[in-house]
């Protein structure tokens, strides 16, 4: 199957600019970057895509074994980069995509030359001194609820994840995005996401890295951002004037400014 069709790859922006790959999180698709693209398009070449099972990807390409690990999604990223013959691209990953980007950069170092992690978490479960924000029981209950009633779980969780009660339309948008994702495939991606542990992979990051966190985030609390910052040598941590897990939607101006400021340092 053609890789670019499989992942519904869209290339836009300045064809002569450095390439920026925008990668969405769980339950989302490339449309979640619509407020970021205009801030980058004049200067950068932008690559958008959907993970298999999301958006307008080729659902026939879904393989439960492949996508039961973050490495399977990272392989897709590497294949997209290879199909476009990308070198030294900047990979901007939201939520779980931040760790997928870490793995992709390690799998194909020439392809990815910098990372932007938006609300990242290398491990969601508390473990000893590490505070991921959830107990193992929390995650078990979350996954059980999701697997038994995905649409109901989406309606309950999406507004809380968005974290903008004063703007309910954003929570509704995320709910609709979750509900548009194939439930069977979403269950696999959710289990892969929430049971993942990429902490040991962070020490292997060798490219310039920006970490963006919100002041309040149910999924990736600030202690997680501090952990990622300490684990990635030479990284930059920016706490955005934003709430919730999707600052590129809730506070696009602050998010875009942080990204463009970082990109300017890479020249």
C-alpha positions as CSV (number, residue, x, y, z in Angstrom):
1,X,0.0,0.0,0.0
2,X,1.2,3.5,-0.8
3,X,2.6,5.0,2.3
4,X,1.4,8.6,1.6
5,X,-2.1,7.3,0.9
6,X,-2.0,5.0,3.9
7,X,-1.4,8.0,6.2
8,X,-3.3,10.6,4.2
9,X,-0.2,12.7,3.9
10,X,-0.7,16.4,3.0
11,X,2.3,18.7,2.2
12,X,1.7,22.4,2.3
13,X,3.5,25.6,3.1
14,X,6.8,26.9,1.7
15,X,8.3,24.3,-0.6
16,X,11.8,25.8,-0.1
17,X,11.6,26.0,3.7
18,X,12.8,23.5,6.3
19,X,10.3,20.7,6.7
20,X,8.2,20.6,9.9
21,X,6.2,17.4,10.5
22,X,3.0,17.9,12.6
23,X,1.9,14.7,14.4
24,X,-1.4,14.5,16.2
25,X,-2.2,12.6,19.4
26,X,-4.6,9.8,20.4
27,X,-8.2,10.2,19.2
28,X,-7.3,13.1,16.9
29,X,-6.2,13.8,13.3
30,X,-4.2,16.3,11.3
31,X,-7.1,18.8,11.5
32,X,-6.0,19.5,15.1
33,X,-3.1,21.5,13.7
34,X,-5.2,23.9,11.7
35,X,-4.4,26.8,14.0
36,X,-0.7,26.1,13.8
37,X,-0.3,25.7,10.0
38,X,-0.9,29.4,9.2
39,X,1.8,30.5,11.6
40,X,4.4,28.3,9.9
41,X,3.2,28.1,6.2
42,X,5.1,31.2,4.9
43,X,8.5,30.1,6.0
44,X,8.3,26.3,6.4
45,X,7.3,23.3,4.4
46,X,4.7,21.5,6.4
47,X,3.9,17.8,6.4
48,X,0.6,16.6,7.9
49,X,-0.6,13.0,8.3
50,X,-3.1,10.8,10.1
51,X,-2.1,7.7,12.0
52,X,-3.7,4.5,10.7
53,X,-7.1,4.3,12.3
54,X,-7.5,8.1,12.5
55,X,-8.8,10.8,10.2
56,X,-8.7,9.8,6.5
57,X,-6.0,7.2,6.8
58,X,-6.4,3.8,5.1
59,X,-8.3,1.7,7.6
60,X,-7.5,-1.4,5.7
61,X,-3.8,-0.9,6.7
62,X,-4.6,-1.4,10.4
63,X,-2.5,-4.2,11.9
64,X,-3.3,-4.8,15.6
65,X,0.1,-6.4,16.2
66,X,2.1,-3.6,14.5
67,X,0.2,-0.9,16.4
68,X,0.3,-2.6,19.8
69,X,3.6,-0.8,20.4
70,X,4.6,2.8,19.9
71,X,7.4,1.4,17.7
72,X,4.8,0.5,15.1
73,X,3.6,4.0,14.8
74,X,7.2,5.2,14.7
75,X,7.8,2.9,11.8
76,X,5.0,4.6,10.0
77,X,6.6,8.0,10.7
78,X,9.9,6.8,9.3
79,X,8.2,5.4,6.2
80,X,6.4,8.7,5.6
81,X,9.7,10.6,6.0
82,X,11.4,8.2,3.6
83,X,8.6,8.4,1.0
84,X,9.1,12.2,1.0
85,X,12.9,11.9,1.2
86,X,13.0,14.1,4.2
87,X,16.3,15.0,5.9
88,X,16.8,17.1,9.1
89,X,13.0,17.6,9.5
90,X,11.6,19.1,12.7
91,X,9.1,16.7,14.2
92,X,6.3,18.3,16.3
93,X,4.5,15.7,18.3
94,X,1.4,16.2,20.5
95,X,0.9,14.0,23.5
96,X,1.8,10.4,22.7
97,X,3.3,11.5,19.4
98,X,6.1,13.2,21.3
99,X,7.4,9.8,22.3
100,X,6.6,8.4,18.9
101,X,8.9,11.2,17.5
102,X,11.6,10.2,20.0
103,X,11.5,6.6,18.6
104,X,11.4,7.7,15.0
105,X,14.4,10.0,15.5
106,X,16.3,7.0,16.9
107,X,15.2,4.7,14.1
108,X,16.2,7.1,11.3
109,X,18.6,9.8,12.6
110,X,19.1,11.6,9.3
111,X,15.4,12.1,8.8
112,X,14.6,14.0,12.0
113,X,16.9,16.8,13.2
114,X,14.9,18.4,16.0
115,X,11.9,17.6,18.2
116,X,9.0,19.7,19.6
117,X,7.1,17.8,22.3
118,X,3.7,19.3,23.0
119,X,2.3,18.0,26.4
120,X,4.4,14.9,26.4
121,X,4.4,12.0,28.8
122,X,6.9,9.1,28.6
123,X,4.9,7.1,31.2
124,X,1.4,7.8,32.5
125,X,1.6,5.5,35.5
126,X,3.2,6.4,38.8
127,X,6.3,4.3,39.5
128,X,8.3,4.8,42.7
129,X,9.5,8.4,42.7
130,X,8.2,8.9,39.2
131,X,4.9,10.6,39.1
132,X,3.0,10.1,35.9
133,X,-0.3,11.4,37.1
134,X,-2.2,8.1,37.3
135,X,-2.0,4.9,39.4
136,X,-2.1,1.5,37.7
137,X,-5.6,1.1,38.9
138,X,-6.6,4.5,37.4
139,X,-5.3,3.4,34.0
140,X,-7.0,-0.1,34.2
141,X,-10.3,1.6,35.0
142,X,-9.8,4.2,32.2
143,X,-9.1,1.4,29.6
144,X,-12.0,-0.8,30.9
145,X,-14.4,2.1,30.5
146,X,-13.0,3.0,27.1
147,X,-13.2,-0.6,25.9
148,X,-16.7,-1.2,27.2
149,X,-18.3,2.0,25.9
150,X,-16.0,4.0,23.7
151,X,-18.5,6.7,22.7
152,X,-19.6,7.2,26.3
153,X,-16.0,7.4,27.5
154,X,-15.3,9.9,24.8
155,X,-18.2,12.2,25.8
156,X,-17.1,12.1,29.4
157,X,-13.3,12.3,29.0
158,X,-12.7,14.6,26.1
159,X,-13.9,17.8,27.8
160,X,-11.8,17.0,30.9
161,X,-8.8,16.4,28.7
162,X,-9.3,19.6,26.8
163,X,-9.4,21.4,30.1
164,X,-11.2,24.5,29.0
165,X,-14.6,24.6,30.8
166,X,-15.0,28.2,29.9
167,X,-15.0,27.3,26.2
168,X,-17.1,24.1,26.0
169,X,-17.0,24.2,22.2
170,X,-13.4,23.0,22.4
171,X,-14.4,20.0,24.5
172,X,-17.1,19.3,22.0
173,X,-14.7,19.4,19.2
174,X,-12.4,16.9,20.9
175,X,-15.4,14.7,21.7
176,X,-16.4,14.7,18.1
177,X,-12.8,13.9,17.1
178,X,-12.7,10.9,19.5
179,X,-16.0,9.7,18.3
180,X,-15.0,9.9,14.6
181,X,-12.1,7.5,15.3
182,X,-12.8,3.8,14.6
183,X,-13.6,2.4,18.1
184,X,-11.8,-1.0,17.6
185,X,-8.7,0.8,16.4
186,X,-9.0,3.4,19.1
187,X,-9.0,0.7,21.8
188,X,-5.7,-0.6,20.5
189,X,-4.1,2.9,20.3
190,X,-5.4,3.7,23.8
191,X,-3.9,0.6,25.3
192,X,-0.6,1.2,23.5
193,X,-0.6,4.8,24.6
194,X,-1.6,4.6,28.3
195,X,0.5,1.5,29.0
196,X,3.6,2.7,27.3
197,X,6.8,3.5,29.1
198,X,9.4,5.4,27.0
199,X,11.4,6.8,29.9
200,X,14.6,5.0,29.0
201,X,14.3,6.3,25.4
202,X,14.6,9.9,26.5
203,X,18.3,9.6,27.3
204,X,19.0,8.7,23.7
205,X,17.6,12.0,22.3
206,X,20.5,13.7,20.5
207,X,18.7,16.5,18.7
208,X,17.6,20.0,19.8
209,X,14.4,19.5,21.7
210,X,11.6,21.9,22.9
211,X,9.1,20.7,25.5
212,X,5.8,22.6,25.8
213,X,3.6,22.1,28.8
214,X,0.4,23.8,30.1
215,X,0.0,25.2,33.5
216,X,-2.7,22.6,34.2
217,X,-3.0,19.3,32.3
218,X,-5.0,16.3,33.4
219,X,-3.0,13.9,31.2
220,X,0.5,15.4,31.4
221,X,0.9,17.3,34.7
222,X,3.8,19.6,35.2
223,X,5.9,17.2,37.1
224,X,6.0,15.1,33.9
225,X,7.2,18.0,31.9
226,X,10.0,18.6,34.5
227,X,10.9,14.9,34.2
228,X,11.2,15.0,30.4
229,X,13.2,18.2,30.6
230,X,15.7,16.6,33.1
231,X,15.9,13.4,31.0
232,X,16.6,15.1,27.6
233,X,20.0,16.7,27.7
234,X,20.1,20.3,26.5
235,X,16.3,20.5,26.1
236,X,14.2,23.6,26.5
237,X,11.1,23.6,28.7
238,X,8.4,26.3,28.2
239,X,5.4,26.5,30.4
240,X,2.7,28.0,28.2
241,X,0.0,30.4,29.4
242,X,-2.5,27.7,28.6
243,X,-4.7,25.1,30.3
244,X,-5.5,21.6,29.2
245,X,-3.9,18.9,27.2
246,X,-4.3,20.6,23.8
247,X,-2.6,24.0,24.0
248,X,-2.3,24.2,20.2
249,X,-6.1,24.5,20.2
250,X,-6.8,26.3,23.5
251,X,-3.9,28.8,23.3
252,X,-2.7,28.7,19.7
253,X,-1.0,32.1,19.8
254,X,1.3,31.2,22.8
255,X,1.9,27.7,21.4
256,X,2.8,29.0,17.9
257,X,5.0,31.7,19.3
258,X,7.0,29.1,21.3
259,X,7.3,26.8,18.3
260,X,8.4,29.6,15.9
261,X,10.9,31.0,18.4
262,X,12.4,27.5,18.7
263,X,12.5,27.0,15.0
264,X,14.4,30.3,14.6
265,X,17.2,29.0,16.9
266,X,17.8,26.1,14.6
267,X,19.0,28.1,11.6
